[in-house]
Amino acid sequence: LRGDYDKMTVYSDTPVAVACDFKKAGAEFLHLVDLDGAKDGRTTNFEVIGKIVAESGLKVEVGGGIRSIS
């Protein structure tokens, strides 16, 4: 909430399923922000982001811990 990590809202523990639900509802694109990665400067959720891309079929834009193209 407004950058306060102690007031974070978790909407689901299954982000891949949520992304697939968005696809089923007609979404084509998904914007993801790795808040953990943004906080610590690493690609903390790299694996789950990869699963979302692979399994949802959505076009995914990612922000947060990403610091370079590689």
C-alpha positions, 0 to 999 in steps of 0.5 A: 500500500503506497510503497509500505511493504508492511501493508501489502495486499496478497490477492492469491497464492497462485499467481499462475492460476490468476493469470490464466483466469485473466486470459479466460476472461479475455485479457491479452496483456498482463503487467506484472510488478515484482515488488520483492525484486523492486525492494531488493534489486534482484529478480526474486520472482523470476521463476514464477514470472516465467511460469506465468508467461509459459502457461498463461499465453498472455503477452507479459510486461514485467517491472520491479527487480528487472535491471537489464535486458539480459 
